């Protein structure tokens, strides 16, 4: 992850105070860095030095607080991550949540997971040659374990719009921007006409893909990041999102995250204890993934145009919407796998 380095902790007095409230007044905060990537949360990396011990942490602060936000409240993210961590999943250890006394808004701090998140480096970099062949099987195993978590522990997610009907939730989000786009309309119409039968519901990560998986060049997947889209639904939704064309990056010819075939993923998921899915059901959720990603790009661009949170990344999402629409139409036409 590219970051701009700074060692000016005095600029982060609120962070230092919040850390010392939980971890002790004598600790030092050093090596503060702000990643240049990421658009949903404000992220700060920092070290905590306590005597002769140094640990690296990550602060995540909410930046999108509209009532129509499709993202999980940070308190619920923290709660979901804690459950997953306590069940042995490779989740950065949740450390503490911010509260009003911190004056930092909504957010939390976790342990830092070392590794690489840049998809093209993972897909093509020589440093990852040793672990790349096993990444899809490893990802499938992690997904199967996520989906097997006791669903009663996630009852607090049951009323989320995504949990009730994720297609309808994104249709409502899209309608709220009052920007009719024929390609997206066609995508929603296709989704409404081809819904698979309702099946078992499970806890879903909601954004399981390259970019949100920390990969160590020697050990493979070292952390599953970004839980702000967690909800309840069909496990096929997570599998389809992992295969969505937008997340194949340098290798669009390999449906499973640009790393392997779709069947390789499904076989590995079943071998890890997940249920069997056919390619048609996964394709449904891949098409949903393109519609969803187009709408999320509309959301990001709307934030820039409305002035709620301006920035070059958010502005560029307007162009990205058109790129995703093209992929969607080509997929619906059968021109893309």
N, C-alpha and C positions, 0 to 999 in steps of 0.2 A: 504494500500500500504506500503510494507516494505521500509524503507529508512535508510541510514546511517546518523546519526545526526552529525552536526558540528555547531559550533557557532564561525566561523572564517571568518566574512565578509570581512576582509582585503584581503582574497584570491580571492574575487570576486569584485575587484575594478571596473571592466568594468560594471558589473551589477549595482553596487551602483551608478555609474556616470549616467548610462542610466535612472535609476529610478528617481534620483534627477533632471534630466533635465525636466522630465514630471510632477513629483508630488511635486516638491519644494526642494530647497537646504537644508532645515532644517530637512527633514525626515531622520529617521534612518532605516537601513536594518539589521534585526536580524533573528535568528533562521533559518539559511540557511541549507537546507537538499537536498540531491541528491538521488532520488529514484533509487533502484537497478534494477527495471524492466523497460522495454520499449526499443525498438531497432531502431526506426526510427528517433527520435529526442533526443537531449540532454535536459533533463528536470531538472529544479532547482525550489525548493519550498522555499519561503522566506516570512518573515513578513515585513511590512512597518509600522513603528511607527511614527505617526504625532501627537505630543502633547499627549493627553490622549487616542487617537484612534489607534487601531492596526488592520490591515487587512492582510490577507494571500493571496499571489499571486503565480502564476505559470509562469515560463519562459520556452519557448519552442524554441530551436534553431535547425535549419536544419543541418543534418549530412550527408545526401545522396544527392549529387548535380550532379550526372552524367546526361548527356543529355538524356539518355534513362530512367531516373527515372519515375516510374509510379505514383509518388506522386505529389499532388497538391502543387504548389509553396506556401510558407508561406503567402505571401501577399494575394493570392486568398483564402487560408484557413481562414485568418482573416476576409476577406470580406464576405465569406459565413457564418461564425459564427456570424458576426454582423447582417446580415439579419435575421438569425434564432433567435438570441437573441431579436432583435427588434420586432419580431412577437410573443414573449412570450414563446418560447420553452425553456426547461431547459438546457440552454447552459451557461457555465461559461462566465461571462461578459468579452468581449474583452476590454482591457485597452489601450494598445498602441503597435505599431509595432516598431521593431528596424530599424534604418537607418544607412547609412555608417558612420556617425559621432560616432556611438556607438562602432564601431570596433568589433561587435559580430556576424557578418554574418547575414544571414536571419533568422528572427524569430519574436516572439511577446510575450506579457505578457497578461495573463487573470487573473480574480479572481479565487480563489481556491474554489472547490466544495467539501464539506466534505462527507465522506462515504467510502464504501468498493468497490474495483474493483476485488478482487480475486474471480474467478468464483466458486471454490469449497466451499469457505466459504459461498457465497451467496446461493448456491444450497443445502448445507447440514448443515450449522452452525445453532445452536439453536438460536443464536441472531437474525436470520432473519426469524424465524418461523412465526412471525406475518405478515410480508409483503410478504413473498414468494408466497402465493396463488394468489396474485393480480399482480405480476410483469409482467406476459405475457400480460395481458389486458392493463396494464399501458404502456408497450413497444409498443404494437399495436397502442394505441392511439397516442403516440409520433410519430411513423412512419407515421400514417395517416396525422398528422399535418405537418410533414416535407414534405411529398409528395404533400400536398395541397398548399405549398408556391407558390406564383406567379412565374411561370417559366421565365417570361421576366426579372426578377431581376437577373437571373443566366445566362444571355446570354454570359457572359465572360467565361463560361465553355463549350460552344457549340463546340469548336474546339478541345477539349481534345480528345485524342485517345479513352479513355474509353467512352466518350459521343458519339463518332461517331459509334464505334462498339467495345464493351468491350471484346468480344470473340477474335476478330482479334487482338486487342491491346495486349492481353496476349499471343496470338500465336507469335506475333512479338517479344515480350519480351523474351519468351522462346527460339525462334530461335537464338536470339542474343547471348545466352550463349554457343551455339555450343556443347551441351551435350545431344545427343539423348537419350531419356528415353522412352522405349516402352509403359509403363503404361500411361504416360502423352500424348503420341501420340494417344493412344487408346481413352483417354478422349476427346481430341480435335476432333477426328474423330466422336465420338458419338455426341458431341455438334453441329458439323457442319451438321449432318444428322437429328437432331431432333429439330432444331430451332423452337420455337413457333412463331406464326404470330406476326408481329410488331404491337404494340399497342400504347397507349398514353405514352408520355415521361414526366417525372417529375424530379424534383431535388431529388437526392439520397444522403444519408449520405455516403454510400459506404463501411462502416466498422461497421455497427450497430450490436453489439453482446455483450455477457458477456465479460468483460475485458475492454470494452470501455464505459460501463455504470456504473456510480457512484451510489451506492445504500446505502441509509441511513436505518438503522435497524428500525427506527420508522416511516419514511415518505415514503419509497420506493425510486424510481429513483430520484436522486437529480441533476444529470448532465449527459449530453451526450458529450463524449470526442472524441478526435482524428478524425478530419475532413479532414485529408490529402488525403482521397480517394473519396471525394465528386465529383459527376459528374451528367450528365443527362442520364436517361434511364428508363427502365420499373420498376415500383414499386415492381414487383415480384422479381426483383434481390435482393433488400434489404431484402425482406421476406425470400427468399431462403438462403441468406447468414446467417441470424439469425438462420436458421434451419440446417446449414451445420454441419455434424457430428463432425468436428474438434472443434466446439464451444459448444459441449454438455458436455465436460469434465467428471465430475463424474457420469453423468446420460445419457449415450448414448441411453437409452431406451425411453427418452423423447425428440422428435425431436426439439421442440421449445426451444432452448437454455438450454436443460436439465431441463426444468421447467414444461413443459406441452406438450400436443399433438400438432401436426401440425394443426389439425382442430380447436383446441382451439384458436390458433393464428389467423387463417384465419377468424373465427367467430368474434373475438374481433376486428380485423382490419376492417371488414365490418361494425360492430356496431359503430365504431368510425368515419365512413364516407368514408372509403376506398372502392375501388371497389372489386368485387368478383373475386377470383382466384380459380382454381381447383388444386387438389394435384399434378397432372401431371406437370403443369407449374412450381409450386414451386419446384418439384423434379428436373426439368431441371436446375434451378438456384442453387440448392444444389450441383448437380454434377459439374456445373461450379465453385462453391465455392471450391470444392476439387481440381480441376485443378488449379484454381487461387492460392490457398494456397500453392500447391506444387511448382508452379512457383515462388511465392514470397519467399519461402524457398530457392530455387535455387539462387535467387537474393541476399539474405542475405549471403549465403555461398560464392557466387562469390566475394562479397565485402571483405570477410576474406581472401580467397585464393589469390586474386589479390593484397592484401595489401592495398586496398583503405581505409578500416576501420576494423582493426583486433580486435578480441575479442572472448571469449569463447562462448557467445550467438550466434554470427554469425557462428562460426565453427560448433556448434551443429545443425544448420539449415540444414547442409548436411545430417545428420542422419534423421532429421525431414522429409525431402523430401520423404525418403523411407517409413516412417510411413504413410504419407498422400497418397502415391501411393497405399499402401495396402488397406486403407479405400476406395479409389477410385475404385479399381478393385472389391472389395467385394460389393460395392454399384452397380456398373454396372452389376455384376452377379446376383443381386437380393438377395444376402445373408444378406445385411444390409438394414434396413429401411431408 
